[in-house]
Amino acid sequence: MNKDPYAWCAKRYDNFLESTTNKVKLAADKMFAAIPGMDILDIGCGTGSLLKLYQETGCKVTGIDSSPSMLNICKSKLDGLGELHLGDASNLPFLDESFDLVLSVITIHEMPPAVRSSVMKEAKRVLKRNGRYIIYDYNVGKIKFPQIILKRAESIIYEILAGREHFKNYREYMAKGLQPYIRGCGFRIEEEKIVDPGEMTFFLLRKE
């Protein structure tokens, strides 16, 4: 049995998402500008493309992911300079108030509800008092027709291919959205921005 569900796609992962990474970084910087010396944590860092951009900005980067295959690529991409952890983001191995910025990019939707809540509470714990938490994930609100129809259908196909449990979590996320988790985990929304055109949403969160 393969214990790494992303082993089959790790080498192909950047082919699908690399073009999105620069757009995410630019939009994130408009919400909360990264400056040299900042401590950045990427929850579900994958192959490390986003961390690489923050590293080039002069930030101190840390990533955590449950996939050894993804982290192997990430380690190579960061030239061994980032701090990487293989593990469960619902129990982060970091001290309280360690990071200026925490990121979760296209990862929250794939978690079971209980895990999603635990991960967001952990993000709050490790976030500095004046820090921010940026979540970039599917928009569950109204979508623009007809531009979005094919893109949403494509996303659904990807989620189905990711496996039964993954798709179940996606459907729950799309039914309830993030707002209940945001409130329940002690965050408030400082900014919300719908992009792509209506397929994805940025949430800029800070501690209550």
Backbone bond lengths (Angstrom), bond angles and torsions (degrees), N, CA, C in turn:
res aa  C-N    CA-C-N  psi(-1)  N-CA   C-N-CA  omega(-1)  CA-C   N-CA-C  phi
1 M - - - 1.467 - - 1.534 110.29 -
2 N 1.328 116.55 131.71 1.457 121.60 -179.65 1.522 109.77 -80.44
3 K 1.341 117.15 116.60 1.455 121.34 -177.04 1.533 112.63 -84.92
4 D 1.314 116.62 -8.30 1.456 121.17 178.44 1.525 108.51 -111.96
5 P 1.345 118.02 99.04 1.468 120.44 -175.89 1.520 113.81 -65.81
6 Y 1.333 117.65 -12.90 1.459 120.82 -178.99 1.526 112.47 -103.32
7 A 1.326 116.96 4.56 1.464 119.87 -178.06 1.525 111.44 -60.45
8 W 1.310 116.65 -36.60 1.465 120.61 -175.77 1.527 112.94 -71.40
9 C 1.341 116.86 -24.53 1.467 118.56 -174.08 1.522 113.75 -115.33
10 A 1.329 118.33 -2.29 1.466 120.38 -174.55 1.526 112.50 -55.42
11 K 1.331 117.38 -44.12 1.464 120.61 -177.44 1.525 112.55 -71.96
12 R 1.338 116.26 -18.62 1.467 120.45 -179.14 1.522 112.14 -102.23
13 Y 1.327 116.23 -6.81 1.461 121.83 -171.07 1.533 112.42 -57.98
14 D 1.320 116.52 -44.57 1.461 120.45 -177.81 1.528 112.47 -65.95
15 N 1.322 117.08 -24.57 1.460 119.78 178.19 1.522 111.44 -62.65
16 F 1.332 116.16 -29.57 1.464 121.02 -178.25 1.530 112.42 -91.20
17 L 1.336 117.42 -36.57 1.461 119.87 -169.68 1.523 115.93 -114.82
18 E 1.317 117.29 -7.80 1.470 119.42 -176.98 1.527 111.67 -58.93
19 S 1.335 116.84 -39.64 1.470 119.95 -178.34 1.525 111.96 -67.71
20 T 1.326 116.88 -22.95 1.459 121.28 -179.93 1.518 111.91 -80.55
21 T 1.320 117.32 -26.70 1.456 121.72 -170.42 1.524 112.87 -60.87
22 N 1.324 117.64 -45.01 1.467 120.48 179.61 1.523 111.23 -61.87
23 K 1.326 116.99 -39.70 1.466 120.84 178.63 1.529 110.98 -64.22
24 V 1.327 115.64 -40.13 1.474 120.14 179.02 1.522 109.85 -63.86
25 K 1.335 116.98 -45.76 1.465 120.88 -179.49 1.525 111.52 -61.54
26 L 1.329 117.08 -45.04 1.459 120.84 -179.71 1.524 111.45 -62.08
27 A 1.333 116.11 -43.98 1.463 119.93 179.76 1.520 111.28 -68.05
28 A 1.331 116.65 -39.27 1.465 120.70 179.02 1.522 110.96 -63.83
29 D 1.329 116.95 -39.31 1.463 121.09 179.96 1.527 111.91 -65.29
30 K 1.333 116.41 -31.60 1.466 119.41 177.54 1.526 111.08 -69.43
31 M 1.329 116.05 -27.99 1.457 120.76 178.70 1.529 111.75 -82.78
32 F 1.328 115.18 -42.73 1.463 120.92 -176.89 1.519 107.32 -151.35
33 A 1.308 116.70 96.59 1.460 122.05 -171.01 1.517 112.19 -65.53
34 A 1.323 115.59 130.83 1.462 121.46 176.34 1.515 109.61 -82.46
35 I 1.321 116.89 134.01 1.459 121.78 177.31 1.524 108.79 -126.34
36 P 1.332 117.32 154.91 1.470 120.18 -179.42 1.524 111.80 -53.71
37 G 1.331 114.43 137.82 1.457 120.46 178.30 1.507 114.77 95.25
38 M 1.322 116.98 -12.61 1.460 119.42 177.63 1.524 111.23 -63.82
39 D 1.331 115.42 146.89 1.469 121.84 173.54 1.521 108.45 -95.57
40 I 1.339 116.33 118.32 1.457 122.67 -174.98 1.524 109.75 -116.37
41 L 1.314 116.77 132.85 1.468 122.13 173.92 1.519 109.28 -119.31
42 D 1.333 115.89 128.04 1.466 121.78 175.17 1.528 108.09 -109.74
43 I 1.334 115.90 112.86 1.465 121.99 177.82 1.524 108.22 -86.22
44 G 1.330 115.87 117.99 1.458 120.20 -173.20 1.518 109.45 78.33
45 C 1.319 116.16 51.79 1.469 121.54 -170.45 1.516 113.47 -70.76
46 G 1.338 118.42 -15.89 1.452 120.76 177.92 1.519 112.09 59.08
47 T 1.323 116.27 -130.81 1.469 121.02 -176.90 1.530 112.77 -84.23
48 G 1.322 117.62 1.49 1.455 120.65 170.82 1.519 116.66 85.14
49 S 1.327 118.56 13.39 1.467 120.41 -177.96 1.529 111.80 -61.50
50 L 1.327 116.92 -41.35 1.464 119.92 -179.88 1.526 110.90 -70.75
51 L 1.321 116.78 -41.10 1.463 120.00 177.50 1.525 110.98 -61.37
52 K 1.320 117.15 -36.18 1.463 120.99 178.74 1.529 110.61 -60.66
53 L 1.326 117.02 -41.24 1.466 120.55 179.42 1.525 110.91 -65.63
54 Y 1.331 117.01 -39.83 1.463 119.89 177.48 1.527 110.93 -69.41
55 Q 1.312 116.20 -35.42 1.468 120.07 176.76 1.523 110.36 -62.30
56 E 1.315 116.95 -40.67 1.462 121.29 179.05 1.527 112.03 -66.87
57 T 1.341 116.35 -21.18 1.463 121.27 176.91 1.524 111.21 -79.53
58 G 1.335 116.25 -11.96 1.464 120.46 -178.95 1.513 113.37 99.34
59 C 1.327 116.17 13.39 1.463 120.29 178.91 1.531 110.56 -85.60
60 K 1.337 114.91 156.84 1.461 121.47 173.21 1.524 107.19 -90.55
61 V 1.325 116.81 117.51 1.458 120.12 -168.73 1.526 112.00 -109.79
62 T 1.325 113.66 141.36 1.458 122.56 178.35 1.519 107.95 -135.56
63 G 1.316 116.35 138.30 1.454 120.49 178.46 1.512 111.51 -133.06
64 I 1.324 115.27 150.35 1.456 120.96 173.75 1.524 108.33 -135.02
65 D 1.323 115.85 137.37 1.457 121.20 179.97 1.526 108.26 -153.45
66 S 1.334 115.62 154.31 1.463 120.21 -179.13 1.525 112.21 -91.20
67 S 1.338 117.24 -2.65 1.460 121.16 -176.15 1.522 111.73 -105.93
68 P 1.335 118.63 113.69 1.468 121.14 175.51 1.524 112.41 -59.20
69 S 1.325 117.15 -36.72 1.465 121.11 -179.04 1.521 111.38 -64.01
70 M 1.328 116.04 -43.19 1.465 120.53 178.18 1.525 110.17 -64.52
71 L 1.316 116.89 -44.50 1.465 120.70 -176.93 1.529 112.30 -66.47
72 N 1.313 117.35 -31.64 1.463 119.70 177.08 1.527 110.90 -62.00
73 I 1.320 115.76 -41.48 1.459 120.28 177.89 1.527 109.85 -69.06
74 C 1.324 116.00 -41.75 1.462 121.69 179.40 1.530 111.10 -59.37
75 K 1.313 116.90 -44.55 1.462 121.54 -179.95 1.519 111.21 -58.97
76 S 1.322 116.08 -43.25 1.456 120.75 179.16 1.526 110.80 -66.22
77 K 1.328 116.14 -40.81 1.468 120.92 -177.66 1.530 111.87 -65.17
78 L 1.335 116.13 -34.08 1.463 120.91 -178.88 1.529 112.29 -89.36
79 D 1.325 116.40 4.85 1.466 121.55 -179.39 1.523 112.48 56.26
80 G 1.333 115.92 31.22 1.457 120.95 177.61 1.512 115.15 72.22
81 L 1.348 118.03 9.60 1.464 120.78 -174.36 1.529 113.31 -92.14
82 G 1.304 117.97 -20.23 1.466 120.53 179.12 1.512 111.45 -84.29
83 E 1.325 116.48 163.65 1.466 122.10 174.72 1.526 107.82 -98.55
84 L 1.313 116.55 115.54 1.458 121.26 -175.23 1.517 111.02 -118.37
85 H 1.339 115.00 142.37 1.463 120.94 -178.41 1.525 109.62 -131.87
86 L 1.316 114.63 131.91 1.453 121.38 171.44 1.518 107.22 -92.36
87 G 1.336 116.53 118.41 1.456 116.42 -178.84 1.505 114.78 170.05
88 D 1.321 113.46 -167.21 1.456 124.44 -173.56 1.525 109.46 -97.07
89 A 1.317 116.39 119.71 1.467 120.29 -177.58 1.527 112.84 -72.89
90 S 1.327 117.54 -7.77 1.470 119.19 176.34 1.528 111.33 -82.65
91 N 1.330 116.03 -1.73 1.466 121.57 175.76 1.527 107.90 -144.02
92 L 1.325 116.02 73.56 1.460 121.04 -172.81 1.529 112.19 -69.07
93 P 1.329 117.42 136.15 1.474 121.71 -177.74 1.532 112.87 -86.82
94 F 1.338 115.84 47.54 1.457 120.36 -176.97 1.520 110.49 -131.74
95 L 1.328 115.84 153.96 1.456 121.49 177.74 1.522 111.17 -71.10
96 D 1.318 116.78 159.00 1.457 121.87 175.22 1.528 110.25 -57.08
97 E 1.320 115.65 144.16 1.465 123.31 174.51 1.534 112.84 52.03
98 S 1.336 114.64 53.39 1.470 120.74 -177.94 1.524 113.64 -97.23
99 F 1.338 118.30 -20.20 1.462 120.10 -168.49 1.531 112.53 -126.38
100 D 1.337 113.61 143.76 1.468 120.81 175.31 1.524 111.26 -79.41
101 L 1.320 115.83 -32.39 1.461 121.27 -177.63 1.520 109.57 -143.70
102 V 1.330 115.57 130.46 1.460 122.24 173.53 1.522 107.52 -116.13
103 L 1.328 115.75 138.37 1.463 121.82 -177.86 1.524 110.58 -123.56
104 S 1.315 115.25 142.45 1.469 121.40 168.94 1.523 106.52 -135.43
105 V 1.319 117.34 105.28 1.463 122.38 -173.29 1.529 110.57 -111.34
106 I 1.302 115.52 111.54 1.471 123.87 179.71 1.531 110.61 52.03
107 T 1.323 116.37 45.13 1.465 121.09 178.80 1.524 113.15 -127.84
108 I 1.324 118.05 -33.28 1.468 120.83 -173.51 1.528 111.71 -62.11
109 H 1.322 117.26 -36.87 1.472 119.77 -175.84 1.526 113.13 -64.69
110 E 1.339 117.19 -24.73 1.461 119.63 -174.63 1.530 113.55 -87.20
111 M 1.332 116.71 -2.35 1.466 120.89 -178.07 1.526 112.11 -89.96
112 P 1.332 118.28 145.10 1.462 119.99 170.59 1.521 109.97 -59.93
113 P 1.329 118.22 151.55 1.472 120.92 -175.51 1.523 114.34 -51.27
114 A 1.328 118.36 -45.45 1.467 120.83 -178.11 1.527 111.01 -65.38
115 V 1.331 116.72 -39.40 1.460 121.03 178.90 1.525 109.87 -68.72
116 R 1.323 116.44 -40.96 1.472 121.61 178.91 1.525 110.24 -55.73
117 S 1.313 116.25 -46.00 1.463 121.09 179.80 1.523 111.17 -64.51
118 S 1.331 116.68 -43.43 1.470 120.64 -179.24 1.523 111.40 -64.44
119 V 1.326 116.94 -40.57 1.463 121.28 -179.87 1.522 110.56 -64.07
120 M 1.317 116.90 -42.81 1.463 120.13 -179.03 1.536 111.15 -69.02
121 K 1.316 117.50 -34.29 1.466 120.24 175.68 1.532 110.83 -67.21
122 E 1.323 116.01 -37.97 1.456 120.16 176.82 1.532 110.82 -67.12
123 A 1.335 116.49 -38.26 1.459 119.94 176.45 1.527 110.28 -59.89
124 K 1.315 116.61 -40.70 1.462 120.65 177.80 1.528 110.79 -64.38
125 R 1.319 116.36 -41.45 1.474 120.50 -177.47 1.525 111.78 -61.78
126 V 1.334 116.99 -42.40 1.466 119.77 -174.36 1.534 112.79 -87.63
127 L 1.324 116.39 -3.86 1.458 120.81 -178.89 1.525 110.54 -83.53
128 K 1.328 116.05 135.28 1.458 120.36 176.19 1.526 110.28 -65.59
129 R 1.322 115.59 158.38 1.461 121.31 -174.78 1.526 112.32 -54.56
130 N 1.316 117.83 -41.01 1.466 121.19 -179.57 1.525 112.65 -100.23
131 G 1.332 116.16 14.94 1.454 120.51 -179.87 1.521 112.33 -82.43
132 R 1.324 115.50 179.36 1.459 121.36 179.74 1.527 110.21 -135.37
133 Y 1.323 114.57 154.04 1.465 122.82 175.93 1.526 106.73 -118.66
134 I 1.323 116.93 119.15 1.459 121.71 178.69 1.521 109.30 -107.95
135 I 1.327 115.31 123.04 1.464 121.82 174.63 1.527 107.86 -113.15
136 Y 1.326 115.51 129.59 1.460 122.17 176.10 1.523 106.60 -122.01
137 D 1.341 115.67 115.14 1.467 119.17 -175.76 1.526 109.07 -158.48
138 Y 1.322 115.33 -175.55 1.459 120.27 -176.17 1.526 112.43 -59.86
139 N 1.326 115.25 141.64 1.451 122.40 172.92 1.525 108.70 -83.41
140 V 1.317 116.70 126.00 1.468 120.19 -178.90 1.527 111.58 -100.66
141 G 1.326 117.21 1.16 1.455 120.31 179.42 1.519 111.42 -85.42
142 K 1.332 115.46 -158.33 1.452 120.68 -179.24 1.522 110.03 -66.84
143 I 1.323 115.64 142.90 1.455 121.22 178.51 1.522 109.35 -115.85
144 K 1.327 115.77 154.67 1.460 121.11 -176.69 1.523 110.63 -87.27
145 F 1.310 116.08 125.42 1.454 121.53 176.25 1.537 108.61 -99.86
146 P 1.351 119.58 150.50 1.467 124.83 -2.47 1.526 113.72 -92.99
147 Q 1.344 117.75 1.65 1.467 120.24 -171.98 1.524 112.56 -56.93
148 I 1.325 116.14 -36.23 1.453 120.53 -169.07 1.523 114.17 -87.96
149 I 1.330 117.42 -12.94 1.467 120.32 -171.94 1.527 111.52 -57.77
150 L 1.319 116.88 -52.35 1.468 119.86 -177.50 1.524 111.66 -66.01
151 K 1.332 117.17 -37.76 1.460 119.95 -179.65 1.517 110.94 -67.06
152 R 1.328 117.34 -41.51 1.461 120.16 177.92 1.526 110.69 -65.18
153 A 1.327 116.84 -40.22 1.465 120.37 177.72 1.522 110.98 -62.79
154 E 1.334 116.01 -40.33 1.465 121.13 177.92 1.527 110.71 -62.90
155 S 1.330 116.40 -41.74 1.466 120.91 179.08 1.527 110.91 -62.84
156 I 1.314 116.44 -42.22 1.464 120.52 179.50 1.527 110.58 -61.90
157 I 1.325 116.42 -41.14 1.473 120.12 178.42 1.526 110.45 -61.33
158 Y 1.341 117.18 -44.66 1.469 120.56 178.31 1.523 111.01 -60.67
159 E 1.328 116.20 -41.40 1.459 119.85 -178.80 1.530 111.47 -67.28
160 I 1.306 117.13 -36.56 1.471 120.85 176.44 1.529 110.13 -65.46
161 L 1.331 116.13 -43.99 1.465 120.65 -178.91 1.524 112.18 -65.25
162 A 1.342 116.78 -23.04 1.468 120.51 -179.98 1.516 112.67 -72.31
163 G 1.332 117.09 -11.11 1.463 119.64 176.47 1.520 112.76 120.98
164 R 1.335 114.76 160.29 1.465 121.01 -175.43 1.518 112.42 -60.71
165 E 1.337 117.43 -46.21 1.464 120.72 -177.81 1.521 110.79 -66.63
166 H 1.316 115.67 -41.57 1.465 121.40 178.26 1.533 109.91 -59.04
167 F 1.318 116.57 -47.66 1.465 120.83 -177.77 1.533 111.13 -66.57
168 K 1.309 116.85 -35.80 1.471 121.02 176.64 1.527 109.95 -61.08
169 N 1.318 117.31 -44.39 1.470 121.28 179.29 1.524 111.26 -66.38
170 Y 1.322 116.15 -38.65 1.469 121.16 177.02 1.528 110.61 -60.38
171 R 1.321 116.21 -45.16 1.471 120.10 -178.52 1.527 111.07 -64.35
172 E 1.321 117.04 -39.44 1.464 120.26 178.28 1.518 110.29 -65.11
173 Y 1.332 115.60 -42.03 1.467 120.70 178.09 1.525 110.14 -60.89
174 M 1.319 117.36 -46.08 1.455 121.18 -177.30 1.530 111.41 -67.68
175 A 1.318 117.56 -26.63 1.467 121.09 179.50 1.527 112.12 -77.93
176 K 1.341 117.37 -36.07 1.467 120.99 -173.00 1.518 114.28 -108.43
177 G 1.327 117.04 -26.06 1.451 119.62 -177.06 1.515 112.52 75.22
178 L 1.324 115.61 -172.74 1.466 121.38 -176.05 1.523 113.82 -97.23
179 Q 1.337 116.96 -19.84 1.464 118.83 -173.43 1.525 114.45 -53.97
180 P 1.333 119.79 -43.10 1.470 118.90 178.57 1.534 112.68 -60.61
181 Y 1.324 117.09 -35.78 1.461 121.27 179.44 1.529 110.59 -73.64
182 I 1.318 116.10 -38.85 1.464 120.39 179.05 1.521 110.20 -59.43
183 R 1.319 116.54 -48.66 1.470 120.66 179.70 1.524 110.91 -66.46
184 G 1.332 115.97 -44.29 1.457 120.49 -176.22 1.511 114.14 -66.81
185 C 1.333 116.78 -23.90 1.463 120.74 -178.16 1.527 112.84 -97.48
186 G 1.327 116.75 5.00 1.460 119.45 174.31 1.518 115.49 82.91
187 F 1.334 116.79 26.83 1.456 121.38 174.42 1.526 109.75 -106.65
188 R 1.300 115.30 161.71 1.470 119.97 166.82 1.518 108.56 -127.96
189 I 1.319 115.39 149.39 1.456 120.93 -178.48 1.522 109.06 -81.89
190 E 1.318 115.14 119.03 1.460 120.76 176.93 1.524 110.78 -90.74
191 E 1.326 115.75 -32.66 1.465 120.76 177.23 1.524 108.88 -156.08
192 E 1.315 115.79 142.69 1.466 122.20 175.73 1.516 107.74 -133.11
193 K 1.332 116.34 128.12 1.452 120.52 -176.07 1.526 110.23 -134.80
194 I 1.327 115.89 122.82 1.467 121.99 178.73 1.518 108.59 -92.78
195 V 1.338 115.85 133.05 1.466 121.45 -175.98 1.525 110.29 -136.89
196 D 1.299 116.12 171.97 1.486 126.29 165.74 1.526 120.17 69.27
197 P 1.224 127.98 56.15 1.459 128.21 -54.93 1.521 106.25 -81.74
198 G 1.291 116.63 90.61 1.456 122.85 -178.07 1.510 114.33 101.78
199 E 1.329 117.98 -2.82 1.468 121.32 -177.78 1.524 112.46 -81.01
200 M 1.343 116.88 -33.60 1.456 121.20 -174.14 1.529 111.05 -126.14
201 T 1.346 115.34 159.93 1.459 121.22 179.85 1.525 110.32 -134.50
202 F 1.325 115.91 138.33 1.458 122.73 167.99 1.527 108.53 -97.76
203 F 1.315 115.59 134.06 1.466 121.55 169.84 1.529 108.06 -117.83
204 L 1.310 116.71 125.11 1.459 122.21 171.71 1.523 106.82 -103.08
205 L 1.340 115.91 114.60 1.462 121.39 -173.19 1.513 110.90 -116.68
206 R 1.323 115.01 148.87 1.469 120.44 170.83 1.514 109.25 -137.48
207 K 1.316 115.33 160.98 1.455 119.90 -177.76 1.520 110.48 -65.21
208 E 1.330 115.54 143.49 1.455 120.32 173.66 1.524 109.41 -68.52
